[in-house]
Amino acid sequence: MHQRQAYRGGVLHFTGHPEQGSEAPYEYWPDGALLICDGKVEWVGPWHAAAEQIPDATPIKEYPHHLLIPGFVDTHIHYPQTQMIAAYGEQLLDWLQRYTFPVEMQFADPDHCASVARWFLDELLRNGTTTALVFCTVHPGSVDALFQEAWERRMRLIAGKVMMDRNAPEPLLDTPETGYAESQALIERWHGVDRLAYAVTPRFAPTSSLEQLAMAGKLLKQYPGLYLHTHLSENKDELAWVHELYPDAENYLAVYDQAGLLGSRSVFAHGIHLCDEEWQCLAATDSVLAHCPSSNLFLGSGLFNLEQARSAGVRVGMGTDVGAGTSFSMLRTLGDAYKVQQLQGESLNPFRALYMATLGGAKALSLDHLIGTFKPGYEADFTVLDLESTPLMQQRLTYCNDLAERLFVLQTLGDDRCIEATYVLGQCLFQK
């Protein structure tokens, strides 16, 4: 027997990129309906047409003064760093040594892993995020704990064990051989289980030897369908360090390229300080960048060139990058993304911003055939936004003339208080 549930409220989803093509890239109904059947979208459209589409006796949940959108997609975040969010006073390399590595050592304890994993996933859902690409630690138990918790919630999650064999504290180091073997065991255990996928995860080039990066490339060849998740060109001191460690490499990205780590499922966080050759290589290999504006501002790393990514044809997703990022809220992250572009003489259109956090994020993770929009047959991960969640938003929205203005207010004034409910496969996993 089929399980159906209908929802009434404002409904918005994207069908294409807001700045590509001549057709309208989204569908919006101020009074809309979303019909879910067995965890998937069955129908979406205006409420006045719903009577013909919704079978009799279908329960209807009404959300007046709310907006239903596909769940947010976070393309770069660190679950072990939730304990050290808002750590004061350092830029990237010193920040890693002073705060990150000591916190990650605690994940040798399986009970600690499980406790943080539960809290982390609950916080994602509380902020309307239903899919994420996640860094764990070097400990296999950190991956087991996160996948176990995600599997119980049936969340779509991509994660992997950090591979790191040098330039870090001894308790956090593996070797090319153990990093490969432990990653392989985790792949065999979790990749493709329900909605879970594995990402081969060297932390970044300075903490992996050429031998280890080659082992990461070997895993990608051995198991088609895996992801690659790492960092790239975040900080100028980092770039200088990479040049010192890899003097024969033409540029930072070339270190990864020579190890066979580029491709359509390879996601590189940051990409702030890229040369023309690196932009061309990213586009030619269909590799992806995760834009992390809050983190980049917090660590003083630099300003991401979104327009250059667009002109180069490089896919870009949005990442909160907790714990250098200071919020799990994708809305707050989009607000910071707007400011980053303003500092470069550009403006981030609110349609493009919301697209990047939903369908654009799904495209960045090669999941746009499953999530990110309300097309019939797609998985029913969605978020209900309260457009009157604060007195300030309620007052400001009174003076908005169109949808673009309302979305921009949401982008700049919104935060976790806007999340009324979060649904995964049609099941409510968070309710305010």
N, C-alpha and C positions, 0 to 999 in steps of 0.2 A: 504493500500500500504506500502510495506516494505521500510525502510530508511537504505540505505547502504552507507558505506564510506570505502575506502581502504587507507592504509598507507604504504609507502615504505621507508625503511631505515634498519639499523642494527636492528635485533630483537633477544632478549634473554629472556627466561623464564625458570623457574625450574619446573621439573616434580617430583622431589623427593629430599631427603636430600643429600647434596654433600658427606657426609661421611658414608652413610648407603647404603648397597646393591652393587651389581656388575655392574648394568647397568648405563649408562650415566645419571646423574641426571638433565640434562638441555638440551635444544635445542637452538642452536645459528646459525643464518644466517647473515653473514656480509652484504649481500644484500637480505633482507627479505621482506615479505609482511604480513600485518595484515588486515583482513577483518572483519568489524563490521556491524552487522545487528540489528536494533532496540535495540541498547544499549548492545548487547551481542556479544561475539566473535563467528564468523561463521567459520573462517578458518585462519590458520597461517602456514607459510612455506616459502620456498625460492622463490624469485621473478621470477626465470625462470619457475616456475610451476604455477605462479599466473594467467596466461592467461586462464588456464583451470578452475580456481576456481572463478574468479571475473566476475560477469555478465557484459555484455556490458553496456556502459553508466554509470557505477559506478564511481563517482568522486574519484580521487586518489590524496592524499596529499603526497608529497615527502619530506623526511627529510634526505638529504645527510649529511654525517659526523655526524650523530646522532645515538643514540641507544634507541630503544623502549623497555621498561620493564614494568611489572605490577606496579601499583601504590604502593608507600611505605605504610607500616602499622606501626603506632606508638602505642605501647601497654601500654604507660604510659605518660601522660602529664596533666598539670594543666592549664586550660584556664584563671582563674582569676589571675594567677601569671605572665602574660605577662607584666604587668606594672612594675614589680620589678625584671625582669631578670637582671643578673649581679649586684646583691646587695652584697656589700663588707663586708668581714672580719669576718664572723661567721660560726660556724658549726651548724648542724641540729637544735638542740633544741633552741639555742639562735636566730638562723636565723628565725625560726617560730615566735618567740615572737616579734622580732624587726621589721621584714619586712612583713612576710606572713599574720599574723592575722590583722594588720592594713589595708592592701590592701583589704583583703576579706570583711572587714566591709562595704566597699563602695558598695558591691553588694546587699545591701538592696534596692537600687534604680533601678527600672526596666529599665529606660532609659540607665543607666550606663551598666547594664547587656547586653542590646541589642547592644550597641556600641562596647563593648569589644568582644562580640561573633562574630560580623561581621568581625572585624579586625583579630581575632584569626583564623577563618576559611579561610579567604583570605590568611593569612600567611602560613597555612598548605598547601594550594594549590600551593602557590608560591614556596614552597619547595618540591613539588612533592608528598605530602602525601595525600592519598585519603581515608584512613580509620584510625580512632583513638579511643582509649579508654581514656576517659577524666574525670578528676576530676572537679567538679563545686565547689560551696560553700554550706554552710548550708541553704542558702536561696532558696526556691523552684523557685523563679523567675529567678535565675541564670540558672537552668535547662531548664525552659520554653524558655528562650531567645536562648540558644545554640541549642536546638532541633528545634526551629522554623527556625533559620538560616540554619541549616544543611538540614532540610526538603526542604526548598526552593531551595537548591543546589542539592538535591537528593543524598547527600553524605551518605556513610555507617558510622554511628557514634554510639558509645556506651558511655553513660554518666549517672551520677546520683548525687543526692543531698548528700552532706556530712552529716553524722550522728556524732554528737559530743556533749556529755552531761556533760563533765567535763574537767578541766585543760586547759581552754581556756578563753578568755575574754567573759564576760557575753553576749554581743550582738551577739556572734557567737554560743551560746549554744542552743541546743534543749533539749528535754527529751526523755526517751525511748518511751513514748507514742506519743509525737508530731513527733519525728523522724520517727516512724513507719507510722503514719497517713499521714504525708506529702509525704513520699516515696510512699506509696500505691496510693495516688491520682495521683502522677506523673507517676507511672507504668500504671495505668488505662488510663491515657491520652496519653502516648507516646510509651510505649513498643510495638514493632511490627508494628508501623506505617511506611509504606514504608520500608526504609532501616535503621530504628532507633531501638536501643535496650537499655534496662535499666540495669544499674549496681548498686546494693546495695553497698553503699560507706561509711562505717565507716572510718574515717580518719586514725587512727591507734589505737592500743590497749590502749595506755595511755590516749586518749581523749574520750574513751567510757567505760562506766561501764559494768559489766557483764550483767546487765539487758538490756542495749541497744544492746550489741552484740547478746543476745538471740533474741531480736526483729528482728535484721538483719537476723538471721537464720530462723526465722518464715516466713519472706518475701520470702526467697529462697524456702522454702517448699511450700508456698502458690501459688507461680507463677513459675512453671517449665520453664526453658529457660532463666531466669534472669542470670546476671553476678554478681560476687562479686569482688570488686576492693578496695584494701587497701595497706598498707605498711607493710614491714616485715624486721626486722634485718638490718636496714640501718646504724646505728651508735652505737658505743659501750656504750655511755652514755644512749642512748635509751634502749638498752638491760638491763642495770642496773635498769633503771626506771621501765621497765616492770616487772622485778623480784621483785622489791619493791611493786608494785601495785598488782601483782598477785603471791604472795608467794607460793600458792599451785599448781601452774602450773609447769609442768615438764620442759617446755621451752617456748619460745616466741610463736612458732607456735601452741603449745598446747592450748593457750588461745583462738585462733580462732577455733581450732578443737573441743573443748568442746562446742562451740556455734553452731556447725554445719555449719561452713563457708567454708569448704574445698570441692573441687570437680572439675570437668573438665572445668567449666566456672569460676573458682576462680583464679584471677590474683593478685599475690603479688609482689609489686614493690621492687626491690633491692635484698634482700636475700643474703647479703654479709657475715654475721657472723652466719652461720648455723652450728649446731652440726650434727653428723651422724644420730641421730634419726629424726631430722627435714627433712633431705634429704630423708630418707626412707619414712617418712609420706607423703611428697609431691609426691613422685613417686607412692605410694600405692593408693593415692586418685586422681591421675591424675591431680593434681593442677599445676599451671603455675607460672613461675617467669618472671618478666619484668626486663631485664638488662638495666641499665641506666648509662653508663660509664661516660658521660660528667658531669652529676650531681654528681656522686660519687667522681670524681676528684675535682670538684669545691668546694664541701663541705668538702673534706678531709675525706670522710666516709670509704673508703677502696676499695679493689680490688675484683671484682666478680670472682668466680672460675667457669669459663665456662666448663672446662674439668670435674670437679666434677659433674656438671649438666648433662653433656653428659653421664658419666659413671653411674649415678644414674637413667638415663632415664626420666629426668624431662624436659618438654617442656619449651623453653625459647624464648621470643620475645624481640624485641629491643624497648627501650623507650627513647625519648629525655628528658623527665622529666623537660621541661620548667615549672617554671622559675629557679629551681636550675641548670638544664641544661642550657647551654648558647647559644643554637642555635636550631631553628626549623629544621635545615637541617639534614636529616638522613645520608647523606654522611659524614658530619662532625662528627656525632655521631659514625659512623662506624670507622672513623679514630681514635677516642678516644678509641673505643673498642679494636682496634689493640694494642694500647699503653698499655692498662690495662693488656692484656695478655702477652705482652713482659715483663712487670715488674714481671711476675710470671714464666718466663722461657718458655712460650708457644707463638705460633704464630697463629693469626687468619687468616686462609685462605680466600682470597678475594671471592671465590665462596660461602663459608659458611657465610661470612659476608652479602653478597647481598641476599642470601637465607633467612637469619634471618630477613631482612628488607622487604621481599616480601612474598613468600609462607610460610616461617617459621613463620612470624608474623600472617599470616592468620590461620595457624595451631594452634598457641598459643591462638587465639581467637575463635577457633572452627568454622572458616569461610572458611576453605580450600575447601569446596564444592561449594563455590560461587565466591571467589576472590583469587588473589595471583598467578595466572598462566593464560596462554593464551589458555587453552583447549576450544574447541568449546562448547558453551552453558554457559560459565562463564561470569560474569558481566564485561563489558569493561571499567574498571578503569585502566588507564595506564599513564605512564610518559615518556616524550621524553627528553633524556639527550643530551646536546650539548657537544661532546667530544673535541671541540676546544674552550671552553668558556673563557679560559684565555690564554695569551701568554705562560705562564709556562706549562700549560697542553698540549698545542699544541706542544711545543718544546719537552717535555718529552715523549709524545706518539710516536713521530717520532722514538724513539729508543726502542720501545717495540716490542718483538718478537712473542708474542702470546696473546690470550684472557686473560689469568690469569694476565699477566703483566699489560694489559690495565685496567682491573678491579681494580687492586691494586692501580694504579695511580689515578683512579677515587675515590677509597676509601680514599686515603690519601691526595689528593690535591683538591678534589671536594668540592663544597658547593652550595649555592642557585643559583650561577651564571650558574651552569650546567643545570638548569631546563629550557628547551626551551618551554615546554607546558605540561599541566596537563589535562587529560581527565577523566570525570566521566560519566559512562554509555554512552560512546562514544561522549559526548559533551565536547567541549573545555571550561574549566572554568578558565584556566590561559594561557596566551600567553606572552612570554617575548617580 
